[in-house]
Amino acid sequence: MSGSTSESCQGRASMTSPRVSGLLLHPTSLPGRYGIGDLGVEAHRFLDFLEQAGQRVWQVLPLGPTGYGDSPYQCFSAMAGNPLLVSPERLVQDGWLEQRDLEPLAALPVGTSDFDQVIAPRRDLLVRAFARFDAQAMTAQREALDAFCAEHAWWLDDFSLFMALKEAHGMRAWTSWPGPLRDRAPGALEDARRQHAAACRRHQFVQWQFFAHWRALRDAAAAREITLMGDMPIFVAHDSADVWAHRDQFDLRADGAPRVVAGVPPDYFSATGQLWGNPLYRWDRMKADDFSWWIGRMRMTLALVDQIRLDHFRGFVAYWEVPGDATTAASGVWQRGPGGDLLAAVSAALGPLPIVAENLGFITPDVEDLRTRHGLPGMAILQFAFGTDPQAPDFLPHNFTRDRVAYTGTHDNDTMIGWARGGAGESARSPDDVARERRYAEAYLDASGDDLAWAAIRGVLASVADTAIIPVQDVLGLGSDARMNVPGRASGNWRWRLQPGALKGPHASGLRRLADLYGRLPPSRQTFAVASRTEAAPAST
């Protein structure tokens, strides 16, 4: 995959028609025999299901190499792909592995993504694949890798060295490395590149494979007229190649530790707020540099996906700054963000931005003004419609506007059934809150019990919102044990996996019927609504 801007623009030019619907499922949640979902056979089968179900968008979470807590929102790089998503099956097909190399993975869990058990054997597999490439690759294959490395050198050189150094230092954070490496002394970096040349080359090979596997998936999606919606966290992890290589653009102390960190104030999810711990940007320096790092980041993401959900959009107007040594986010203060300057710079460099603004939480008029001035759709979460939050009325389907991406819930929500039964991990909801909200939802959706999930799906797809996205867990009517993430909980997240064969024909036909009924199929593919109108038309005279 070249990852060029021209390819990105081509993908965006063929984006969705005004009314579409799709499903939310991260690739790690796909089924499969190798311990975690990846970009292999099951990913392509999921595209088949989307096509059968009349769904035209596949939304995923961030695709980077996960670090702390296995969270896709805390990655070792904002540019790189997650090695765990590289398909073992395709490595066999391409000759970099043999089928017998996959045998050690057979004992890994199939019902959950257990990162503690998966990381080491999947890493060993990639080490073995690179060794075979290094020993057996043809000249053309080596030249292809060289070309990939040259095109992506602006981020890949730093990332590959960063990962090689992390391995050499027991995966410890870069702030604990010897001072010359921590501070990127030129002589120390030159020595490190020589000493760890083989490891750097291995990490470059793995990235080459990730981008090739993703490109195959994206091409398969485009052939089915399915667009891919990615996810971009506003902040990056402190222990990342981005912060290590661009220290001047982050608010750090002399030793590299964050002076202040990101979070959000107390909200629906947490009574003490959420302490994310990400370092905050030096927006003044980024602006002086014409936001070049952000332009590169956005370009890379748009080389992978057709549309981006920009997480925590309100942080571009004002962000919650918490002292670096705080234990909760309650002691934070609001600070002013870059506002429209950033979006204007990125748009000038890349053209119109296919961004969905995650405008949830404490949203002020200036946040909505920034969103609407740049023509960015916002979000609406049906689960939030039935509570007492000031935004709740906006999340009722009869109050949606077209410029919304409407959800039953997101990766941060409980499943619809779990929410109705009392929720998991949401300390802000008392039993009385749960009962009251459930009664309101049942009355509004005219459904109860296990029927509530599909009633919610119908409510979202029937709405005027141009785009509707449904988590796969709600399609299956699953409870709280299928929840992907509990915000504020440090561990135990991101583990849910789709069971083999769980998505069946009735799920596909049910989704397709709703997409047809509510105008979310292309006009040429609409059948039920067109037939019904024809049947109802008066006979000609």
C-alpha positions in Angstrom: 0.0 0.0 0.0 1.4 3.4 -1.0 -0.6 5.4 1.5 -0.5 8.3 -0.9 -2.8 11.3 -0.7 -4.1 10.7 -4.2 -5.4 7.2 -3.1 -7.0 8.8 0.0 -8.8 11.4 -2.0 -10.0 8.8 -4.5 -11.5 6.8 -1.6 -13.2 9.9 -0.3 -14.6 10.8 -3.7 -16.7 7.6 -3.7 -18.0 8.0 -0.2 -21.5 7.3 1.0 -24.7 8.6 -0.4 -26.8 10.9 1.8 -28.5 8.1 3.8 -26.5 5.1 4.9 -26.1 2.8 7.9 -23.3 0.6 9.1 -21.9 -1.5 11.9 -19.2 -0.8 14.6 -16.8 -3.6 15.2 -13.0 -3.4 15.8 -10.9 -5.9 14.0 -9.5 -7.3 17.2 -13.1 -8.4 17.9 -13.4 -10.6 14.8 -13.5 -14.3 15.4 -10.7 -16.6 14.4 -8.3 -19.3 15.6 -5.2 -17.2 16.4 -6.0 -15.5 19.7 -7.2 -12.2 18.5 -9.1 -10.8 15.5 -7.0 -9.7 12.6 -7.1 -8.6 8.9 -7.4 -12.1 7.4 -10.2 -14.3 6.3 -12.7 -13.3 9.0 -12.3 -9.6 8.2 -13.2 -10.3 4.6 -16.1 -12.5 5.7 -17.4 -9.6 7.8 -17.4 -7.5 4.7 -19.6 -10.2 3.0 -22.0 -9.9 5.9 -22.1 -6.1 5.7 -22.9 -6.4 2.0 -25.6 -9.0 2.6 -27.1 -6.8 5.3 -27.2 -3.7 3.2 -24.8 -1.9 5.5 -22.4 0.5 3.7 -20.1 1.6 6.6 -17.7 -0.4 8.7 -16.6 1.7 11.7 -13.4 0.6 13.5 -11.5 2.0 16.5 -7.9 3.3 16.2 -5.6 0.9 14.4 -2.3 1.7 16.1 0.0 -0.6 18.1 -1.6 -0.8 21.5 0.4 -0.1 24.7 -0.8 0.7 28.2 -3.9 -1.2 29.1 -4.2 -2.7 25.6 -6.3 0.4 24.7 -6.4 1.4 21.0 -6.5 5.0 22.4 -3.1 4.6 24.0 -0.8 3.5 21.2 3.0 3.4 20.7 2.5 5.4 17.5 -0.2 7.6 15.9 1.0 6.6 12.5 1.9 2.9 12.7 -0.5 -0.1 12.4 -1.0 -2.7 15.1 1.2 -5.8 14.5 -1.4 -7.9 16.2 -3.7 -7.3 13.3 -1.3 -8.7 10.7 -2.9 -11.9 9.3 -1.1 -15.1 10.1 -3.0 -16.8 7.3 -1.8 -14.3 4.7 1.8 -14.6 6.0 1.5 -18.3 5.1 -0.1 -17.5 1.7 2.7 -15.1 0.9 5.4 -17.6 1.9 6.7 -15.8 5.0 5.4 -18.6 7.3 4.5 -22.3 7.0 1.3 -23.7 8.2 3.1 -25.5 11.0 4.3 -22.2 12.3 0.7 -21.4 13.3 0.4 -24.5 15.5 1.5 -22.8 18.8 -1.5 -20.4 18.4 -4.0 -23.2 18.4 -4.2 -23.2 22.2 -5.0 -19.5 22.5 -8.5 -18.4 23.6 -11.1 -18.1 20.9 -13.8 -16.4 22.9 -11.9 -13.3 24.0 -8.9 -11.2 23.1 -6.6 -12.0 26.0 -3.7 -9.7 25.2 -1.5 -11.1 28.0 -1.6 -14.5 26.3 -1.6 -13.2 22.7 1.2 -10.7 22.5 4.2 -13.0 23.0 3.2 -15.8 20.5 2.1 -13.3 17.9 5.4 -11.4 18.2 7.3 -14.7 17.9 5.4 -15.4 14.7 6.3 -12.1 13.2 10.0 -12.6 14.2 9.9 -15.9 12.4 8.2 -14.3 9.3 10.9 -11.6 9.1 13.7 -14.2 9.5 12.3 -16.0 6.5 12.0 -12.8 4.5 15.5 -11.8 5.4 16.8 -15.2 4.3 14.7 -15.9 1.2 13.2 -12.7 -0.2 13.6 -12.1 -3.9 15.2 -8.8 -5.1 11.8 -7.4 -6.1 10.4 -8.1 -2.7 13.3 -6.4 -1.0 12.9 -3.4 -3.3 9.2 -3.3 -2.5 10.0 -3.1 1.2 12.7 -0.5 0.5 10.2 1.6 -1.4 7.7 1.4 1.5 10.4 2.5 4.0 11.4 5.4 1.8 7.9 6.6 1.4 7.1 6.4 5.1 10.6 7.4 6.4 9.2 10.6 7.9 7.6 8.6 10.7 8.8 5.0 10.2 12.4 5.7 10.9 11.6 7.1 14.4 9.0 4.4 15.1 11.2 1.4 14.2 14.0 2.7 16.3 11.7 3.5 19.2 10.3 0.0 19.2 13.8 -1.6 18.9 14.9 0.5 21.9 11.9 -0.4 23.9 12.6 -4.1 23.3 16.3 -3.6 24.3 15.2 -1.9 27.5 12.6 -4.5 28.5 9.7 -2.5 27.1 10.2 0.3 29.7 8.9 3.8 28.9 11.4 6.0 27.0 11.7 8.3 30.0 13.6 5.5 31.8 16.2 5.0 29.1 19.7 6.3 29.5 19.8 10.1 29.2 21.4 10.3 25.7 18.8 8.0 24.2 15.9 9.6 26.2 17.0 13.0 25.0 17.8 11.9 21.4 21.4 13.0 21.4 22.5 12.7 17.7 25.5 10.5 18.5 23.5 8.1 20.7 20.8 7.8 18.0 23.4 7.0 15.3 25.0 4.3 17.5 21.6 2.9 18.3 20.6 2.6 14.6 23.7 0.7 13.9 23.4 -1.5 17.0 19.7 -2.3 16.4 19.6 -2.3 12.6 18.2 -5.8 12.3 15.4 -5.0 14.9 14.6 -1.8 13.1 14.3 -3.6 9.8 12.0 -6.2 11.4 9.6 -3.5 12.6 9.7 -1.9 9.2 8.8 -5.3 7.6 5.9 -5.8 10.0 4.5 -2.3 9.1 4.9 -3.2 5.4 2.8 -6.3 6.0 0.2 -4.5 8.1 -0.3 -1.8 5.4 -0.5 -4.5 2.6 -3.1 -6.5 4.6 -5.1 -3.4 5.3 -4.9 -2.3 1.6 -6.3 -5.7 0.6 -9.2 -5.2 3.0 -9.9 -1.7 1.9 -9.9 -2.7 -1.7 -12.4 -5.5 -0.9 -14.6 -3.0 0.9 -14.5 -0.6 -2.0 -15.5 -3.4 -4.4 -18.6 -3.9 -2.2 -19.3 -0.1 -2.0 -18.6 -0.2 1.7 -16.7 2.7 3.2 -14.4 2.4 6.2 -14.7 4.9 9.1 -11.7 5.1 11.3 -11.2 6.8 14.7 -8.6 9.3 15.6 -7.9 10.1 19.3 -7.3 13.8 19.9 -4.3 12.9 22.2 -1.5 10.4 21.9 0.1 8.2 24.5 3.1 9.6 26.4 5.1 6.4 25.8 5.0 6.7 22.1 7.3 7.4 19.2 5.4 10.6 18.5 6.2 12.2 21.9 9.8 10.8 22.1 10.6 12.2 18.6 8.7 15.5 18.9 9.2 16.5 22.6 9.2 20.2 21.7 5.5 20.0 20.7 4.3 18.5 24.0 4.1 20.1 27.4 6.8 18.1 29.2 9.3 18.6 32.0 13.0 18.5 31.4 13.2 14.8 32.1 10.4 14.1 29.6 7.6 13.5 32.1 4.3 15.3 31.4 3.9 18.6 33.2 0.2 18.4 32.7 -2.0 15.6 31.3 -5.4 15.2 29.6 -8.7 14.1 31.0 -12.3 15.2 31.3 -14.2 16.5 34.3 -16.8 14.5 36.2 -19.5 13.3 33.8 -22.0 10.6 33.0 -19.3 7.9 33.0 -17.4 8.9 36.2 -18.1 11.0 39.3 -14.4 12.0 39.6 -13.9 12.5 35.9 -11.6 10.5 33.6 -7.8 10.8 34.0 -6.4 9.8 30.7 -2.8 10.7 31.4 -1.9 11.7 27.9 0.6 14.6 27.6 -0.9 17.9 26.3 0.2 19.7 23.2 2.1 22.9 23.0 -0.4 24.4 20.6 1.6 27.6 20.3 4.6 25.7 18.9 2.4 23.5 16.6 0.8 26.6 15.2 4.2 28.2 14.6 5.1 25.0 12.6 1.9 25.3 10.6 0.6 22.2 12.3 2.8 20.0 10.2 2.7 17.0 12.6 -1.1 17.1 12.5 -1.2 17.3 8.8 1.0 14.3 8.5 -1.1 12.4 11.0 -4.3 13.2 9.2 -2.8 12.3 5.9 -1.7 8.9 7.2 -5.1 8.1 8.7 -6.9 9.1 5.4 -4.6 6.7 3.6 -6.2 4.0 5.6 -9.9 5.0 5.9 -12.5 7.0 4.0 -13.9 8.9 7.0 -12.6 9.7 10.5 -14.4 9.9 13.8 -12.4 12.6 15.5 -12.5 11.7 19.2 -13.1 14.4 21.8 -13.7 17.1 19.3 -14.5 19.6 22.1 -10.8 19.5 23.1 -10.0 21.6 20.0 -12.0 24.5 21.5 -11.1 23.9 25.2 -9.5 20.9 26.9 -9.3 19.8 30.5 -5.8 20.2 31.9 -4.9 18.2 34.9 -1.6 18.4 36.9 0.8 15.6 35.9 0.9 14.2 39.5 -2.9 14.3 40.1 -4.6 11.0 41.0 -8.0 12.0 39.6 -9.2 14.4 37.0 -11.3 16.4 39.4 -8.6 19.0 40.0 -8.3 20.0 36.3 -9.0 23.4 34.6 -10.2 24.3 31.2 -7.6 25.7 28.8 -8.1 27.1 25.3 -7.4 24.9 22.3 -6.4 25.7 18.7 -9.9 26.2 17.5 -10.4 26.7 13.8 -6.7 27.4 13.1 -5.9 23.7 13.1 -8.8 22.6 11.0 -8.1 25.4 8.5 -4.5 24.4 8.2 -5.3 20.7 7.7 -8.0 21.5 5.2 -5.7 23.8 3.2 -3.2 21.0 3.0 -5.5 18.1 2.4 -8.8 19.5 1.0 -12.2 19.0 2.5 -12.0 16.8 5.6 -14.3 13.7 5.9 -14.6 14.1 9.7 -17.3 13.1 12.2 -16.9 15.3 15.2 -17.4 13.4 18.5 -19.3 16.2 20.2 -20.3 14.5 23.4 -19.9 15.5 27.0 -19.7 19.1 28.1 -20.5 20.8 24.8 -20.6 24.6 24.7 -21.9 26.8 21.9 -18.4 27.6 20.6 -17.8 23.8 20.1 -20.9 23.5 18.0 -20.0 26.7 16.1 -16.6 25.3 15.2 -18.2 22.0 14.0 -20.9 23.7 11.9 -18.6 26.3 10.4 -16.4 23.5 9.0 -19.5 21.4 7.9 -18.7 18.4 10.2 -21.5 16.1 11.3 -21.8 15.5 15.0 -22.9 12.4 16.9 -26.1 11.4 18.7 -26.3 8.5 21.2 -29.7 7.0 21.7 -28.8 5.6 25.2 -28.1 9.1 26.4 -31.6 10.3 25.3 -33.5 9.0 28.4 -31.5 10.5 31.2 -31.3 13.9 32.8 -28.2 15.3 31.0 -28.9 18.7 29.4 -28.0 17.1 26.0 -30.5 14.3 26.4 -33.4 15.8 24.4 -31.0 16.2 21.4 -30.4 12.4 21.4 -34.1 11.5 21.0 -34.6 10.5 17.3 -37.4 13.0 16.8 -34.9 15.7 17.6 -32.1 14.5 15.4 -30.8 16.6 12.6 -29.5 15.3 9.3 -25.9 16.3 10.1 -25.6 13.6 12.8 -24.1 10.1 12.9 -26.7 8.3 15.1 -25.8 5.4 17.3 -27.6 3.1 19.7 -24.3 3.2 21.7 -20.6 3.3 21.0 -17.6 1.3 22.2 -17.7 3.4 25.4 -21.3 2.4 26.2 -22.8 -0.7 27.6 -24.8 -2.8 25.2 -28.4 -1.7 24.8 -29.7 -4.8 26.7 -27.0 -4.3 29.4 -27.9 -0.7 29.8 -31.5 -1.5 30.2 -30.7 -4.1 32.8 -28.7 -1.8 34.9 -25.4 -1.2 33.2 -21.8 -2.2 33.9 -19.3 0.2 35.4 -21.4 3.4 35.2 -21.3 4.6 38.8 -23.2 7.8 38.0 -26.4 5.8 37.4 -28.3 4.9 40.6 -30.9 2.1 40.6 -33.6 4.7 40.4 -32.0 6.3 37.4 -31.8 2.9 35.7 -35.4 2.1 36.3 -36.7 5.5 35.2 -34.6 5.6 32.1 -35.6 2.1 31.1 -39.3 2.9 31.5 -38.8 6.0 29.3 -36.9 4.0 26.7 -39.5 1.2 26.7 -42.4 3.7 26.2 -40.5 5.7 23.6 -39.4 2.6 21.6 -42.6 0.6 22.3 -40.6 -2.4 23.3 -39.2 -4.2 26.4 -36.9 -6.9 27.4 -34.7 -8.5 24.7 -36.8 -6.7 22.0 -35.4 -3.4 23.1 -32.1 -3.7 21.2 -33.8 -4.1 17.8 -36.4 -1.5 18.6 -33.5 0.9 19.3 -31.9 -0.2 16.0 -35.1 0.6 14.2 -35.4 4.0 16.0 -31.9 5.0 14.9 -32.2 3.8 11.3 -35.7 5.4 10.9 -34.4 8.8 12.1 -33.5 11.7 9.8 -29.8 11.4 10.6 -27.8 10.8 7.4 -25.7 8.1 8.9 -26.7 5.4 11.5 -24.1 3.1 13.1 -24.9 0.1 15.2 -22.5 -1.9 17.4 -22.5 -5.5 16.5 -23.3 -6.4 20.1 -26.7 -4.7 19.7 -27.4 -6.6 16.5 -26.9 -9.8 18.5 -28.9 -8.5 21.5 -26.0 -9.2 24.0 -25.8 -8.1 27.6 -23.1 -6.3 29.6 -20.6 -9.1 29.3 -20.2 -8.1 25.7 -19.3 -4.5 26.6 -16.1 -3.3 24.9 -14.9 -0.6 27.2 -15.8 1.0 30.6 -14.3 4.5 30.6 -12.2 5.1 33.6 -11.5 1.4 34.2 -7.8 0.8 33.8 -7.9 -2.9 32.9 -10.2 -5.6 31.6 -11.4 -3.7 28.5 -11.1 -4.3 24.8 -11.4 -8.1 25.1 -14.8 -8.9 23.6 -14.8 -11.0 20.5 -17.5 -12.0 18.1 -18.2 -15.8 18.3 -17.8 -17.8 15.1 -21.1 -18.0 13.2 -22.9 -15.7 15.6 -24.0 -13.4 12.8 -26.6 -15.3 10.8 -28.9 -14.9 7.9 -31.8 -13.5 10.0 -29.5 -10.7 11.3 -28.5 -9.8 7.7 -32.0 -9.9 6.4 -33.3 -7.9 9.3 -30.7 -5.2 8.9 -31.2 -5.1 5.1 -35.0 -4.8 5.5 -34.6 -1.8 7.8 -32.0 -0.2 5.6 -34.3 -0.7 2.6 -37.4 0.5 4.5 -35.7 3.7 5.7 -33.9 4.7 2.5 -30.4 3.7 3.5 -29.8 1.6 0.4 -28.9 3.1 -2.9 -32.1 3.8 -4.9 -31.2 1.1 -7.4 -31.2 -1.5 -4.6 -34.3 -0.5 -2.8 -37.0 -3.1 -3.1 -39.4 -3.1 -0.2 -40.2 0.6 -0.2 -40.4 0.8 -3.9 -42.6 -2.2 -4.2 -44.9 -0.9 -1.5 -45.3 2.4 -3.2 -46.0 0.7 -6.5 -48.7 -1.5 -4.8 -50.2 1.5 -3.2 -50.3 3.6 -6.4 -53.8 4.2 -7.9 -54.5 2.4 -11.2 -54.0 4.6 -14.3 -57.0 5.6 -16.2 
